[in-house]
Amino acid sequence: MLLTSIERIRMLSDEFTSISDDRLTMYIEDASLEVSSLPVPELYQERLARYLAAHLTVLSVAKDQTVIREKVDVIERQYSDPNKNIGLLGTKYGQEYQRILDDIAELKLEPKKHINLVVI
C-alpha cells in the first residue's frame, strides 16, 4: 500500500520534475514500507512517507561532494566528505521528516506520575 503519490512529491519542489515516475515510485514504496512499520497515528503517515520519499530521491541524485568552503584569493576549495553519514539531516526533506517524528513523540509524552505523601 502506497502512502503517498508521485504528484504530491512533485508538488514539494521543481527538482522532482526531472525524476522518472518509476524511480519516484520505488522511493515511495520504500518510504511507505518504512513509515507503515512505525507506531505513528495514521493521520501523519502520508506526510511522513512524502518527506521520506523526497529525502531518498534527493540523496539518490545528489552529487557525491559539495563545496563547503571556498576562498577567492589564492583559489582554495574545500569539499564535504562524500562518505560522511549525516542521515536525515542530509536534506531539508529528511530534516522535516525528523521534525514530524519528534513532534509526534512529544505529543505522546505523558506527565510523570508521582505520589504525594503528606505526614500529619
GROMACS elastic network, one bead per residue, 0.5 to 0.9 nm:
[ bonds ]
;  ai    aj funct       b0    kb
    1    29     6  0.79143   500
    1    32     6  0.72663   500
    1    33     6  0.81800   500
    1    36     6  0.89962   500
    2     5     6  0.73022   500
    2    25     6  0.88079   500
    2    28     6  0.67182   500
    2    29     6  0.60597   500
    2    31     6  0.86099   500
    2    32     6  0.56372   500
    2    33     6  0.81288   500
    2    46     6  0.87374   500
    2    49     6  0.86298   500
    3    28     6  0.75901   500
    3    29     6  0.82005   500
    3    31     6  0.82481   500
    3    32     6  0.53908   500
    3    33     6  0.87026   500
    3    35     6  0.84217   500
    3    36     6  0.82224   500
    3    45     6  0.67589   500
    3    46     6  0.50070   500
    3    47     6  0.83883   500
    3    48     6  0.88026   500
    3    49     6  0.61636   500
    3    50     6  0.77955   500
    4     7     6  0.85386   500
    4     8     6  0.68401   500
    4     9     6  0.78551   500
    4    28     6  0.67933   500
    4    29     6  0.89670   500
    4    32     6  0.75574   500
    4    45     6  0.85970   500
    4    46     6  0.53408   500
    4    47     6  0.76070   500
    4    48     6  0.89512   500
    4    49     6  0.62450   500
    4    50     6  0.57510   500
    4    53     6  0.88063   500
    5     8     6  0.53509   500
    5     9     6  0.65699   500
    5    10     6  0.87825   500
    5    24     6  0.87680   500
    5    25     6  0.78901   500
    5    28     6  0.72684   500
    5    46     6  0.89305   500
    5    50     6  0.76742   500
    6     9     6  0.52502   500
    6    10     6  0.61920   500
    6    11     6  0.86967   500
    6    21     6  0.69414   500
    6    24     6  0.63493   500
    6    25     6  0.67703   500
    6    28     6  0.77642   500
    6    50     6  0.88861   500
    7    10     6  0.50729   500
    7    11     6  0.62338   500
    7    12     6  0.89985   500
    8    11     6  0.51079   500
    8    12     6  0.68568   500
    8    50     6  0.71984   500
    9    12     6  0.53799   500
    9    13     6  0.76072   500
    9    16     6  0.72890   500
    9    24     6  0.83210   500
    9    28     6  0.89810   500
    9    50     6  0.60306   500
    9    51     6  0.78065   500
    9    53     6  0.77142   500
    9    54     6  0.63957   500
   10    13     6  0.58884   500
   10    14     6  0.66810   500
   10    15     6  0.78721   500
   10    16     6  0.52903   500
   10    17     6  0.62407   500
   10    54     6  0.87802   500
   11    14     6  0.74096   500
   11    16     6  0.83458   500
   12    15     6  0.85373   500
   12    16     6  0.79775   500
   12    50     6  0.89280   500
   12    51     6  0.88006   500
   12    54     6  0.82339   500
   13    16     6  0.61578   500
   13    17     6  0.80024   500
   14    17     6  0.55333   500
   14    18     6  0.82034   500
   15    18     6  0.67421   500
   15    19     6  0.79628   500
   15    58     6  0.85430   500
   16    19     6  0.53250   500
   16    20     6  0.84980   500
   16    24     6  0.85479   500
   16    54     6  0.82487   500
   16    57     6  0.82057   500
   16    58     6  0.84093   500
   17    20     6  0.78519   500
   19    22     6  0.84435   500
   19    23     6  0.67093   500
   19    24     6  0.67702   500
   19    57     6  0.83245   500
   19    61     6  0.89311   500
   20    23     6  0.53065   500
   20    24     6  0.63381   500
   20    25     6  0.85910   500
   21    24     6  0.51353   500
   21    25     6  0.59750   500
   21    26     6  0.86065   500
   22    25     6  0.50645   500
   22    26     6  0.62871   500
   22    27     6  0.88858   500
   23    26     6  0.51705   500
   23    27     6  0.65599   500
   23    28     6  0.87154   500
   23    57     6  0.80555   500
   24    27     6  0.51989   500
   24    28     6  0.60931   500
   24    29     6  0.85822   500
   24    53     6  0.75788   500
   24    54     6  0.83660   500
   24    57     6  0.70025   500
   25    29     6  0.60929   500
   25    30     6  0.86325   500
   25    53     6  0.88531   500
   26    29     6  0.51342   500
   26    30     6  0.63376   500
   26    31     6  0.86782   500
   26    53     6  0.87149   500
   27    30     6  0.50070   500
   27    31     6  0.60157   500
   27    32     6  0.83648   500
   27    52     6  0.83010   500
   27    53     6  0.50649   500
   27    54     6  0.77846   500
   27    55     6  0.89983   500
   27    56     6  0.63772   500
   27    57     6  0.65285   500
   28    31     6  0.50727   500
   28    32     6  0.58550   500
   28    33     6  0.84596   500
   28    49     6  0.69314   500
   28    50     6  0.73108   500
   28    52     6  0.81230   500
   28    53     6  0.51274   500
   28    54     6  0.83020   500
   28    56     6  0.89227   500
   29    32     6  0.51094   500
   29    33     6  0.61665   500
   29    34     6  0.86268   500
   29    49     6  0.89018   500
   29    53     6  0.81961   500
   30    33     6  0.52831   500
   30    34     6  0.62832   500
   30    35     6  0.86997   500
   30    49     6  0.87380   500
   30    52     6  0.87795   500
   30    53     6  0.73568   500
   30    56     6  0.87988   500
   31    34     6  0.50644   500
   31    35     6  0.60238   500
   31    36     6  0.83925   500
   31    48     6  0.81338   500
   31    49     6  0.51117   500
   31    50     6  0.76057   500
   31    51     6  0.85176   500
   31    52     6  0.56441   500
   31    53     6  0.52495   500
   31    54     6  0.89900   500
   31    56     6  0.81504   500
   32    35     6  0.51793   500
   32    36     6  0.58515   500
   32    37     6  0.85660   500
   32    45     6  0.81778   500
   32    46     6  0.81867   500
   32    48     6  0.85610   500
   32    49     6  0.54163   500
   32    50     6  0.84875   500
   32    52     6  0.85952   500
   32    53     6  0.81211   500
   33    36     6  0.52960   500
   33    37     6  0.65059   500
   33    49     6  0.86509   500
   34    37     6  0.55185   500
   34    38     6  0.69390   500
   34    49     6  0.79817   500
   34    52     6  0.88463   500
   35    38     6  0.52454   500
   35    39     6  0.84609   500
   35    40     6  0.81338   500
   35    45     6  0.63529   500
   35    46     6  0.85357   500
   35    48     6  0.67244   500
   35    49     6  0.60170   500
   35    52     6  0.84861   500
   36    39     6  0.78959   500
   36    40     6  0.82698   500
   36    42     6  0.87754   500
   36    45     6  0.71532   500
   36    49     6  0.86068   500
   37    40     6  0.86082   500
   38    41     6  0.88712   500
   38    45     6  0.88342   500
   40    43     6  0.81941   500
   40    44     6  0.68675   500
   40    45     6  0.70730   500
   40   101     6  0.83314   500
   40   104     6  0.73401   500
   40   105     6  0.88510   500
   41    44     6  0.58433   500
   41    45     6  0.69096   500
   41   104     6  0.85348   500
   42    45     6  0.51609   500
   42    46     6  0.77799   500
   43    46     6  0.73565   500
   43    47     6  0.82888   500
   44    47     6  0.55333   500
   44    48     6  0.61515   500
   44    49     6  0.86584   500
   44   100     6  0.81860   500
   44   104     6  0.85571   500
   45    48     6  0.51338   500
   45    49     6  0.60398   500
   45    50     6  0.85126   500
   46    49     6  0.51442   500
   46    50     6  0.60771   500
   46    51     6  0.87368   500
   47    50     6  0.50892   500
   47    51     6  0.63320   500
   47    52     6  0.85636   500
   47    97     6  0.81931   500
   47   100     6  0.86227   500
   48    51     6  0.53788   500
   48    52     6  0.60573   500
   48    53     6  0.84755   500
   48    96     6  0.85930   500
   48    97     6  0.57640   500
   48    98     6  0.88001   500
   48   100     6  0.72780   500
   48   101     6  0.80602   500
   49    52     6  0.51376   500
   49    53     6  0.59190   500
   49    54     6  0.84326   500
   49    97     6  0.83527   500
   50    53     6  0.52894   500
   50    54     6  0.61728   500
   50    55     6  0.86153   500
   50    93     6  0.87424   500
   50    97     6  0.86563   500
   51    54     6  0.50202   500
   51    55     6  0.60597   500
   51    56     6  0.86337   500
   51    92     6  0.89228   500
   51    93     6  0.51504   500
   51    94     6  0.65188   500
   51    95     6  0.87912   500
   51    96     6  0.68655   500
   51    97     6  0.55833   500
   52    56     6  0.61841   500
   52    57     6  0.85488   500
   52    88     6  0.86506   500
   52    93     6  0.67369   500
   52    94     6  0.61238   500
   52    96     6  0.87329   500
   52    97     6  0.61615   500
   53    56     6  0.51273   500
   53    57     6  0.61148   500
   53    58     6  0.86487   500
   53    93     6  0.85507   500
   53    94     6  0.89902   500
   54    57     6  0.50614   500
   54    58     6  0.61722   500
   54    59     6  0.86067   500
   54    91     6  0.89511   500
   54    93     6  0.61437   500
   54    94     6  0.79002   500
   55    58     6  0.52674   500
   55    59     6  0.62306   500
   55    60     6  0.86840   500
   55    88     6  0.75558   500
   55    90     6  0.81917   500
   55    91     6  0.61142   500
   55    92     6  0.75797   500
   55    93     6  0.50262   500
   55    94     6  0.51362   500
   55    95     6  0.86856   500
   55    97     6  0.84887   500
   56    59     6  0.51640   500
   56    60     6  0.62542   500
   56    61     6  0.89703   500
   56    93     6  0.88238   500
   56    94     6  0.82262   500
   57    60     6  0.51437   500
   57    61     6  0.65901   500
   57    62     6  0.86148   500
   58    61     6  0.53817   500
   58    62     6  0.58336   500
   58    91     6  0.73070   500
   58    93     6  0.85693   500
   59    62     6  0.51702   500
   59    63     6  0.83803   500
   59    90     6  0.78225   500
   59    91     6  0.76357   500
   60    63     6  0.85436   500
   62    65     6  0.83490   500
   62    66     6  0.89525   500
   63    66     6  0.69022   500
   63    82     6  0.86355   500
   64    80     6  0.85226   500
   64    81     6  0.82379   500
   64    82     6  0.51548   500
   64    83     6  0.83526   500
   65    79     6  0.58890   500
   65    80     6  0.55129   500
   65    81     6  0.65687   500
   65    82     6  0.53214   500
   66    78     6  0.84869   500
   66    79     6  0.54265   500
   66    80     6  0.55210   500
   66    81     6  0.83372   500
   66    82     6  0.82411   500
   67    70     6  0.70859   500
   67    77     6  0.68541   500
   67    78     6  0.58340   500
   67    80     6  0.62555   500
   68    77     6  0.79053   500
   68    78     6  0.58544   500
   68    79     6  0.54757   500
   68    80     6  0.59328   500
   69    76     6  0.81172   500
   69    77     6  0.58321   500
   69    79     6  0.69848   500
   69    80     6  0.87466   500
   70    75     6  0.76575   500
   70    76     6  0.57396   500
   70    78     6  0.62529   500
   70    79     6  0.88385   500
   71    74     6  0.71968   500
   71    75     6  0.55920   500
   71    77     6  0.62787   500
   71    78     6  0.87415   500
   72    76     6  0.67060   500
   72    77     6  0.86762   500
   73    76     6  0.77561   500
   79    82     6  0.84319   500
   80    83     6  0.87202   500
   80    84     6  0.78836   500
   81    84     6  0.53076   500
   81    85     6  0.89297   500
   82    85     6  0.82377   500
   84    87     6  0.89773   500
   85    90     6  0.84078   500
   86    89     6  0.57002   500
   86    90     6  0.55707   500
   87    90     6  0.57392   500
   87    91     6  0.85290   500
   87    94     6  0.78165   500
   88    91     6  0.65196   500
   88    92     6  0.83422   500
   88    93     6  0.78964   500
   88    95     6  0.57271   500
   88    96     6  0.87109   500
   88    97     6  0.77028   500
   88    98     6  0.69181   500
   89    92     6  0.71141   500
   89    93     6  0.84483   500
   89    94     6  0.57995   500
   89    95     6  0.51758   500
   89    96     6  0.89539   500
   89    98     6  0.82598   500
   90    93     6  0.85018   500
   90    94     6  0.67114   500
   90    95     6  0.75799   500
   91    94     6  0.51727   500
   91    95     6  0.62920   500
   91    96     6  0.87000   500
   92    96     6  0.62105   500
   92    97     6  0.86252   500
   93    96     6  0.50670   500
   93    97     6  0.61644   500
   93    98     6  0.86479   500
   94    98     6  0.62012   500
   94    99     6  0.85529   500
   95    98     6  0.51275   500
   95    99     6  0.61205   500
   95   100     6  0.87014   500
   96   100     6  0.61924   500
   96   101     6  0.86271   500
   97   100     6  0.52989   500
   97   101     6  0.63838   500
   97   102     6  0.87445   500
   98   101     6  0.50607   500
   98   102     6  0.61352   500
   98   103     6  0.86178   500
   99   102     6  0.50365   500
   99   103     6  0.61664   500
   99   104     6  0.86505   500
  100   103     6  0.50504   500
  100   104     6  0.62181   500
  100   105     6  0.86127   500
  101   104     6  0.51187   500
  101   105     6  0.61966   500
  101   106     6  0.86998   500
  102   105     6  0.50334   500
  102   106     6  0.62449   500
  102   107     6  0.87486   500
  103   106     6  0.50877   500
  103   107     6  0.63257   500
  103   108     6  0.88515   500
  104   107     6  0.51284   500
  104   108     6  0.65015   500
  105   108     6  0.52802   500
  105   109     6  0.66838   500
  106   109     6  0.53259   500
  106   110     6  0.88301   500
  107   110     6  0.81801   500
  109   112     6  0.88092   500
  110   113     6  0.84619   500
